[in-house]
């Protein structure tokens, strides 16, 4: 029997293994196999061996463990010391359970792990700032440049190891002898600075190989999130402080016999100067004056009258942590799709994709003192740059020429949400300009495709919106004066996000800030609406369902995809504070009706000026969520072995469910708030007391969908679950019909209008090409893209049957005009993939065929790949329950690892479903996405 191969081991959820903040990191590995081959059949691990070579030891130790675990297994030896490294590799033993023979894998590739400064007293550096900036500023802060020169011994000693531990109050770039030390952008990222300030551990050994003469450690610091303007309605500056500062500690180990490394620490012997960047702000952009540039960061630039003194400042009252989450990087470069002139004569560069990042000028020659301005926007409106959605953000970068050729220039400390750039003062060619895409560099792990090009574009747009809004924290609206960590947005989108990318360390880090700010004294256990918290105008500190439910639901989503109970254990105080202290309850334990709720925010029926005017009763939404959250909390406690707490929350959820039924559901099964959102919530959260009443709800939901002519009528609360609710009530064809609608409001209307990301509003752009008149309009906002979760689980057909993906649920439900679909997920155990296709008994099904009513049945064929050391529970379409009156359980087949082929006959419900008659009987164009993708284009 062939044996699988093993991936390089990983440690905790760390992005690289360098700079872990724990001394006993857990170890994980995945199983791999040749790309064209199948994984070993029914292969399970029985034991493993971990080889550990500690830094300084001459030989490795091998630790043998009888265990089937391969994810987050315990560190097998003594705890690592601060700044200690180890080299680790793994091999496994296993085979088929029915075989007597136990085989061994080859040893994995070695991986290195190294701890950070695990103790506060290991910091010898001081926070420093400019000695000449002492008075409180009134406007944006000009970036600062810091410099320290030092000598290495001239004896020819070799640099064995060099580590730079560095952070800033602000954001920074760092150089060693003129060479940029990292490709990270906007380091160290945004956290709740009052509670946690992250620092980076950088390996700079290769930059210090010239062992004699002077060296220079140089750092440029800008205001970033720490000092910069944040928030809408003009925002506020200096929320965390008005002084940019640097903390840097370089430790160089030489082969000269010295026990202690050479340390270069930030202190008041460093020098400081103003940057050639005159201003750099997230909302308003950056101004760079090339005339003021000079050779500031090389080893030879120390003698210059621009350098001045520095001063030490007090250590901030925060905890320094070395993060697991990946850094922000350039993840892609886009070339222009078109350069054109507007009717007013403006030069516009269209990069063809709404994105988050900045412009890269590859080459430009303009006269000295000449100014070139770049203005960014997501859309064109009436043939000119559509800047109204920017609100008070200028989104403008300026380059002032020195007269020399500008090569490979890009703004250093800002980012924009844009597709289009208006350029004043320069006429570029397509080869002279590009756009660099920025995001937190998380590993991609989920993929989806199908036979319908419109649906594929929708999924691609979800992906791009996630990339643009996962930048240091989960944000929203990257084009305007916002870009904040709204809790409700990520709560509804987290299941989709966790499938598309490995978000474990990213979301886990952000959840630490949620808990820290929620549990501050005087907060009453109420989380902020945005994390990190910033002032939100006149919005009071009050509990909000859906948004604040992130404290329970998002940790559970992360756990479902990672299997890491440590995340649940850490977040448990946050969950309990929310459920036990913060919720404003009435006498029955449900939400008080005196509390206004955001609830089904951005219902498409709400007027532009009042996005919270939902058609669904907002307290019903809150109460439905409360029962779901309480039930989820019981599951969390059960996973943690907290039996008494699990029983308590189970009893609470049942009691609340009974009160909900009494308050909102009639004996006949009708719901008080009879809307798509209300019905979908009650169905998906299992709130009906009987199958008879559930059948009434299912029929009512179908009526709502058909009466709306398959248009979506849900906002933030209803959109993630409407398709699931239809599938759960065996009305999947209605879900497909809603998915494939192309008129507004629908998921595919933005596609028809040329969208390349998910919009904030269903109609962010109107049919005539005008931007929605509402003050709150973004074209890059992932919340309404939460339908991707249904695409993965129902259309593609895979999801975790148990937390961590060791047991996979496989249950594809074909429908609509789709003839094939494929989904794959690079999970904790290896690659899971599932693809299916339909063949008509009357002949091959044509892609995009809009009618299946003529064919009585189809041949369904599915290919499934299950990685080693895991299994799958499979339900074929022929075994699906067809109605709520069906009795018994669906037939399930359990398979072990390997490649499996399943076939069955499939008899779909008639397609397409018919809309109910309404007062509007005018003939209309077909609105089902059943042909080639054709999009609206603005006239020029």
ABEGO torsion letter per residue (X at the ends): XBBBBBBBBBBEABAAGBGBABABBBBBBBBBBBAABBBBBGBBBABBBBBBBBBGBABBBBBBBBBABABGBBBABBBBBBGBBBBBBBBBBEEBAABABBBBBBBBBBBBBBBBBABAAABABBBBBBAABABBBABBBBBBBBBBBBBBBAAGBBBABBBBBBBBBEBBBBBBGGBBABABBGOAEBBBAAABBBBBBBBAAAAAABABEBBBBBBBBBAEAAABBBEBGGEBBGAAEABBBBBBBBBBBBAAGBABBBBBBBBAABBBBBBABABBBAAAEBBBBAAABBBAABAAAABBAABBBBBBBBBBBBBBBBBABBBBBBABBBBBABBBBBAAGBBBBBAGBBBBEBBBBABBBBBBGBBBBBBBBABBBGGBBBAAAAEABAGBBBBBBAGBBBBGBBBAABBBBBABBBBBGBBBBAAABBBBBBBBBBBBABBBBBABAAAAAAAAAAAAAAAAABBGBBBBGAABBBGBBBAAAAAAAAAAAAAABBAAAAAAAAAAAAAAAAABBGAGGBBBABOBBBBBEABBBBBBBGAAAAAAAAAAAAAAAAGBAAAAAAAAAAAAAAAAAABBBBAAGBBBAABBBAEBBGBAABBAABAABBABBAAAAAAAAAAAAAAAAAAAAAAAGBAAAAAAAAAAAAAAAAAAAAAABBAAGBBABBBAAAAAAAAAAGABABAAAAAAAAAAAAAAAAAAGGBBABBAAAAAAAAAAAAAAGAAAAAAAAAABABOBBAAAAAAAGBABBBABABABBAAGBBBABABBBABBAAAAAAAAAAAAAAAGBBBABBGGABBBBBBBBEEABABBBBBBBBAAEBBBBBBBBBBAAEBBBBGBABAAABABBBBBBBBBBBBGBBBBBBBAAABBABAABBEBBBBBBBBBEBBBBBBBBBBBBOBBBBBBBABABBBBBABBABBBBBBBBBX
